[in-house]
Every structure is written in C-alpha cells, then in structure tokens.
Amino acid sequence: MSDPGLFDEFPEVSAKQWKQKIQFDLKGADYNDTLIWESLEGIAVKPFYHSEDLDGVKNFDLPEGHNWKIAQSIYAGDVKKANAKALDYLKRGAESLVFTIPHEDFDVSALLANIDFKNTPLHFNFEFLVLEPIKKLLAFLDVQHAICHLNIDLIGNLARTGNWFHKMEKDHSTLEDIYGLNKNQNTTSTLSVDLSLYQNAGANMVQQLAYGLAHANEYLNHFANVSPSAVEGSFPITFKVSIGSNYFFEIAKLRALRWLFNSIASAYDINNDCHILSVPSKRNKTLYDYNVNLLRTTSECMSAILGGADTVSNLPYDAIYHKDNEFADRIARNQLLLLKEESYFDQASNVAEGSYYIESLTQQLAQKALDLFKQIENSGGLLSELKNGTIQRKIKESAAKEQQFFDSGEITSVGTNKYQNAQDSMKDDIELYPFVKTNPRKTIIEPIIERRLAEGLEQKRLDDE
C-alpha cells in the first residue's frame, strides 16, 4: 500500500479540470451562485479544494509532541467544597483544574489540599486584583513545583465591565509586581488574553483573532517599555478561546491564532509558544431543548482539539440556567474522556495538517486578522479603540448580522428556531438568570456585552408558558 507508483497510471487532474467537470454537471446552473457561499468573515467557501490552493500557504503545523489536557472548572466560593470537587474530578478523569476565585480572602492550603501538583496543571480566574493573596498563592505553588496559569487579564476586565479593577496605573503596577515574581519561573504564567468575550458578544472569527492579537500586543508593548528584559526570550501567555459551531472554521481559527501570536512574538525576540485554553461558546447554547447543547459542545470540543488547544474545558449542557449540577459536570467531563480514550483524539491533534480546505481557511483567517490587527495598531492600539468605542461598534455590527441570520432561520438551532417542542417547559427549572442583565452603572468605557442568539425567542416562550 505504500508503493509510490501505485497511482502512476492515473493522470493528474488540475483544479481547472475539476471545475469544468462540475460546471458541466450543473447543467447550466451558475457555479458561483449554486455552490459557493460566503461566511460571516467574508470568506468565500468553495465546493472543493485542490493542492493548488496550498501554493504559497504558510506552515501552520503544531509544535512537535503537542498534546491536550482535559480540564474541569470549579467555582471556589467555598474553598473546602471546591477542594472536595477538585479531588473527585481528578479521580474521575480530569487532568487539569480551572478555579474561579471570587474574593481575595481564600485559604490556599485548604483549596489545594492533596492535589497531585506534579501531574495536574492549574488555571485560576481571579475576580479581583490584589497582590498579597496572589503572592501567597504563588509562594505555596512554588514549593510544590506546580504548573500554574494565573490568567490575569486587566484589559479583558476593562472590556467586560467597562472599568479597571482599581485605576489603570494601579492595575498595571500590581500586574508588574506579580509578573516580576514569575519572570524566572518556567512553570508559572501570569498573563491571559480572553478572546471568549469577543466571541460570546458576537464578533466574527477575523475580529476575534485580530482583537486577541492586539490585546496581547498591548501587554507586550507595556512590558517592553517598562523593562526590555521583561520580554527577553520568554513571555508566557494564555489565550482563553470560545469555540463555536462552525466546525472547520473553528479548527482553522485556533491554528491561525497560534501562528499569529508566534509572528508578533518573533518581533519581540520571544521564543516561547502560547498556551490555548478552549471552552465551548455560550452564544449558541439554548434554554429549551437543552440536551441539544450536548451535541453542540461535543463538536466544539472536537474543533478545539483538532485546532491545537492545549487545555480543553467543556461546558455543562445546563450551564446557562443551573447553579450547580453534579450530573451535568460528570457528563461534560465524560464527553472529553470519550473523545480522548475511546475516539483516539489523544492521537489526532495533528490530523488537520495538510487538509487543503483547513489549510486554506487558516491562511485566509490569519491574513484577514493580520490586516485588521495592523489597522488597529495604526489607530493607536486596542486600548485606544476600546476607549473611542470602535471595537464595541464593530462587534455590535457583526452580532446584528449573525442575529439576523438566526432570526431568519439561515442559522439553524434545533429545538429553538427550528423544530420546537411545544410541550417543553422551563419556567420552573431556572436557577440562574439566562439573559443579559441590565445593571446601569458608571463606566469609563462602554462594556462589551455577551449575548446568546436565542435570548429573544426564549424570553417570548417563557412569557407564553
């Protein structure tokens, strides 16, 4: 089967010849109108791809030996309960933990008791920015030689809430102190860029990549200006990325993200790769017929794995309306275990390489994002564009276009805008408010608001129950 001359008797067929054959079979129908469709990113998707489509395409291969970890998220409002959950999750197959820390007064030793730090990478999401508790956490983890991602994202907090944690100068000063503690620690990264905010608010993939790149560049610029040695050689950073339902595009998006980061990193003489933490999108998740969310998250996790995510944290099917559900958490973890242990996705991280379609998409997304990134930088950078409202306006325009497709049925959501179950009732099951909350407050910029596509339909159905 490996005989290189096996197909010598068959002539090569060019892309032009394939297209001519397709046009003949269309019996007069227009090739472009019938078979080519345009994505929300303005990419024309062809009915077939050929080796000729890879002429001049850059190399988007993943790092050698790349593998991915199954992560599970834990809200650490009660550290003892959070620790019990963590140990149970690890026992049942989780390989990494993502702790959300809501307040600065938490007991580090109680939260992390009995965890196997050698084999369990840790992620943290802090809902505050205070030096001392983070310093204590780092001192504890340093003794344990733990692999840790602090995921501190000042700009992400500004974009999400409209305000800094404190003030810009104090936030950056605190960040510099934390970063200084970790500069020489190969096992700990400080910074994070939250692309999930852009995706869940309705940004298209080109915007997500460009804003994420400009977001990271703000940190690179800042630390390079504070001290050139701060970014010499190594600058560990984590990208948190939400994965939507456009299967092949999402694979290409992650591959493009890694290449784009490496491109700007080389300009700063940085030689390390980024870390990608992926989670399924909330934008397409639904309140009604919620079991369909299981199908959505499965395909989204598959995209994340094939796109090269380093850590994959699944979203429970009822996350938008339930506070805590052990069954849903177990199912979310088991989805990833089935992919890894029974579907051999632990051996499939590089299978997208060489696919004419995916390589072409990756190239187009990367190039379009790079062009937009350059426009943002020429306009003063991401912070400047956030302050003048340009980023918010562009995301709203993209979200409105996607919403129009959803409302018209061009984007199908089974059980919601197509094939509704009229007997489905949810009013008595809601523990968390699943819609955008209006909380008027004073902000220094307009916040970027996450919104699900199905919210309008669901509110009407709830009112009619």
N, C-alpha and C positions, 0 to 999 in steps of 0.2 A: 504493500500500500504506500510505501514511501518512495517508490520509483519515480524519479523526477521526470521521466519521459512518458509517464502514464497517459497524459492527455495531449501528446505531441500531434496526434492525428487530427485533433480538432483545431480549426483556425481561431485566432484571437478575434474577439468581437469588440469593436470600439463603442464608445458611448453614443456616437452619432448613429451607428448602425442600430443600436438598441432603440434609440428614439424614433428612428424611421419605421421600425417594425411596430412600435406602439402606436404611432400615428396611423399606420395602415389599419391596425386592428380597431381603432376608434371609429372607423367608417365615416369620416367627415367631421366628427366632433372636434372641437378645439382642444388641443393638448394642454395649453396653459389653463384654460378655464375649467377643464374637466378634472385634471389630475394634480395640479399644483395648488397648494393652499399656503396662506401666509399666517405665521404665528403672531402672537401679541408683541413680539420683539422685532417684527418687521423682517423675519427670515422666511424666504420662500422655500418651502419644503417640496422636493421633487419626488416623483413616484419611484425612482430608482437611483442608486449611486454606483459609481464606477471607480476603478483605480485612478482614472484621470482626475477625479475630484480631489485626490490627495497630492497632486502636483503642487509643490511649494508650501505644503502644510507643515507647520512646526511639529516638533516631537512633544507629545503630551503624556508620555509614559509615566507611570507611578514610580516612586522610589523602590529600589530592589528590596525584596523581603517585606514589602508592605503587608500589614495585617490589621484587622479591626477588632475592637472590643465591644462587648455587649454592656451597655450602661443602664442603670436604673436611677430615676430621680426620686429624691426624698425631701419633703418639707420638714425642716428641723425646728419647728416652733417649740416642741418638747424634745430635748436632746436625748432623754432616755428612751422614749418611744422611737425616735429616729434611729438610735443605735440598734434597738431590737429589730427594726425593719431592715436595717443595713445587713446585719448578720444573717437574717433569714433570707434576704435576696441573694447574698453571696453563696449561701448554702444551696440555693435552688438554681444556680447557674449564672447569676450576674457576674461580670468580670471587672466592672468599674462602677463607681458611685458618683452621683451628682447631687450635692447637698445645697439646698436653698436655705440661707441663714437670714432670718427676718430681723433680728435685733443683735446689738453688739454684746449684750450680756449673756454669753453662752459658755458652757463648760466644755472645753475642748476635749479633755480626757474622757468625760462621760460620753460625748458624742462619738468618739472614735475608738472606744474601748474594744479590745480583742479583734480588731480588724487586721488582716494579713497585709501589711503595707507593702511588702516586697512584691506581691502579685496583684495588687489592687490599686490602679491609678485613681486619684480622687479629683473631682471637679467641685468648685464652690461658686455659688451665686450669692453675693452679699447684697442685701437691700439697704446697705449703709456704707459709708466710707469713713472709718475711724482707724487710726494707726495702731493703737495699743492692742485691741483684741486680735487683729490680723498678725501683729508681731508675735503675740503669744502662740497663735496657731502655727506660725512658721517655725518657731523655736521647738515646739512639740514635734512637728513633722520632720525637722532636720535630724533630730535624734533617731527617728525611726527610719530615715533614709527613704521617705515616701516619695512617689511620683505625684506631683500636685499641680493643678491648674487653678489659679485664683480667679481668673476670668473677670478682672476688674476693667470696667468699660465706662469711663467718665462721659464720653461723647454719646454712647448709647443711652445712658441715663438721661442726658440732656435732651436727646431726640425723642425719647419715650415720654418723659414727664414735662418737658419744657423748661426745666430748671437744672442747675448743677446740684450736686449733693449739698454743698455749702455755698461757696463762691468759686469762680474759675481759678483764681490764684491759689486758694487753699486746697482745692481739689487736686490741682497739679502738683503742689508741694507735697501733699500726702502720697500721691502716686509715686513721685520721685523717691520718697523715703522707702516705700515698700519695694519699689524696683531695685533700689540700692541694696536692700537686704538679700535679694535673689540674684544679683548680677552674675555671681560666680557659681550659682547652683545649677548644675545641669539637669536636676530632677524637678525643678520648680519653674513654672512660667507665671508671669504676673498679668499680662495684658490679654484682653479679648476684644474682638470686634463682633457685634451682634447683628448679623445680616438677617436674622429671623424677623426682626422688627419690620424691615423693609418689605419682606415677602408677605408677612401676615397683614400688612397695611395695603397691599395691592400693587407693589412695584413689580414691573416685569423683570425678566432674568437679566437683561442687559443693565438695567438700573441697579438691581441687587448687587451685581458684580462691580459695577463702577463705583457705587456709593461705598461698598465694602472696601474697595481698594483705596479710595480717597480717605475713608475713615482710618484705615491702617496707616496711611501716609501722614495723617495728622500726628499720630504718635511717633512715627519715625522722625518727622521734622522736629517735633518738640524735643525729643531726647538727643537728637544730633546737635541741636542748638544749645541745649543745656550743657552737654559734655560729649564731644565726638567719641570718646572712649566708651560711652554708654551703649553704642550700637556697633562697636567694632567686632567683627567676627560672628557674633551671635545676638539674636534678638527674638527670643521665643514668643510666639503669639498664637492665640487660639481663635479660630473663626467658628462662631455658632451659626449654623445654616439651617433654615427650614426647607424641607423638601416637599414640593407639590406633586400633583398627579400626572404631569406631562412627562411620562416615564423616560424616554430617551433624552429629552431636553435637560432633565434634571441630572442625568448621568453626565452629560456634556458640561453642565453648569459647574459641577464640583471639579471636574478635570480642568476647566478653564480657570477657576478660582486659584487652584494650586499653581498653575503656570503663571498667572498674572502676579501673584504675590512673589514668586521667585524672580520675576522680571524686575519688579521695583526693588526687591531686596538686594539684587546684584548691584544696583545703582548706589547702595549704601555700603557695599562690600560686606554684606551679611551672607553667610554661607549655610545657615540652617533652614530647614523646611518649616512650614506652618503646621499646626495641628487643627484638624477639622472635626468639630463635634456637630453631628447632624441630628435633627429631630423632625418628625413629620409636621407638615403645616397644619395650622388651625383654620386657615382661611376656607378650606373646602369641607370642613367637618360639619356634621349636622346633628341637630337635636332629635328630629324624628327619624325613624328607621335607622337608629344609631348603630345597629350591627353592621351596616354597610361601611362604617368607619374602619372596621377590622380589615376589610378588603383594601380600602384606601391606604391605611398605614402599612400594610404588607408590601404593596407595590412601591410605596415611597421609601421604605427601608431597603428594598432591593435596589432602587436607584442610588441611594446613599452608598451602599456597599460597592456597587459596580463603579460608582463615580470616584471612589477612593477615600471615603470618610475614614478617619482614624478611630472615632468613637461614635457609636450609634445608640441613641436613647429613644426608645419607642414611646408613643403617646397612647395612653389607655383610651379605649373606644368611647368612654363616657367622661373624659377629662373636662369637657366644656360645661358640664352641669352637675357632676358629683364631686364632693369634697374629698372623699377617701373611699376606695373600694378595693379590698384585697384581691377579689376575683379578677377585676379588670387589670390590676397591676400584674397579676400572675399571667394572664393571657398576653399582655403586652410583652412581657419577658419571654414567654414561650414562643411567640411569633419569631423572635430573633434566634432563639435556640433551635427552632425547626429549620430556619434558613441556614444556620451555621453547621449544625450537626447532622441534619438529615437531607438537606438540599445542597450540601457541599459548597456553600458560599464562603467558607473559610479558605477555599482553594480557588475562588473565582474572582478575586479582586482585580486581576489584570485582563479579564476576558474582553473588555471593551476596546482594548488596544488593537488597532488595525481595522476596525469596523469602518467602512467607507462613510456610512451615514453619521455615526457618532463622531468620528474624527472631523468630518466636515462641519457638523454643528458646533463642536468645541472651538474650531478655528473661527467660525463666524461670531459666536458669542464673545470669545476673547477679543477679537478685533473691534467689534462694536463697543464693548465695555471699555477697552483701552482708549478709543476715540472719545467717549463720553468722559472718562477719567481726565483726559487732557483738557477738555473744555472746563471741567470743574476746577482744575488746578489753575488754569489761565484766568478764571474768575475769582481767584483768591482762596480756593480750597473748600473743603466740606463745611467747616465751621462758618465761614462767610456765607455759603449758600444756604445753610440752615437758618442763619440769623436774618437773611433777607427773604426767606420763605420760598426760595426757588425749589429746593428739594421737596418740600411739602406739597407744593403745587403740582410738580411733575408726577409725584406718586398718586395724588388725587385724580389726575387725568388718566393715568394708567388704570387705577382701580375702577373708575367710572366706566371705562371701555370694557373691562372684564365683567363688571356687574351687568352691563347692557347685554353682553353675550349670554350671561347666566339667566337673566330675566326673560330673554327671548327663546331660551332653550338650546342655543348653539353650544353652550357648555352644559352638559347633562349631569345632573346629580340625582341618581336613582333613589326614589323614595321621598324626594323633596320637590324638585321642579319637573320630575317625570315619574310616573307610576307610583303615585302617593297611595298609602294605605289609609283609607278614610276612617278606619276604626282605631288608628294609632292615637293614643292619648298620653300626654307628657306633663300636664299641669301639676300633678301630684308628685312627680319624681324629681323636680328641680331643687337642688340644694345650693347651687351656685348660679348667680345671675349670668345667663349665657350671652347677653347682648352688650353693646357698647354702653358704658356708664357715663352719664353726664355729671361732671363734678366741677362747676365753674370755680376757677382759682386764678390767681395772678401768676403769669409765667413770663420768662424773658424771651422765649421764642414760642411759636405755635408748635405744640407737640404732634408727633406722628401717631395716628390712632390706628390700632389693629381692628379690623372688622371682617367678620365672616360673610361670605357671599349669601348665605341662606337666611340671614337675620330678618330681613323684611318679610319673607314668606312665613317664617316660623312665628313671628310675633302675631301675624294675622291669624294663623292656625290656632295659636294659644287663645286668642281672643274669642275665636269661634267655638272652642270646646265647651 
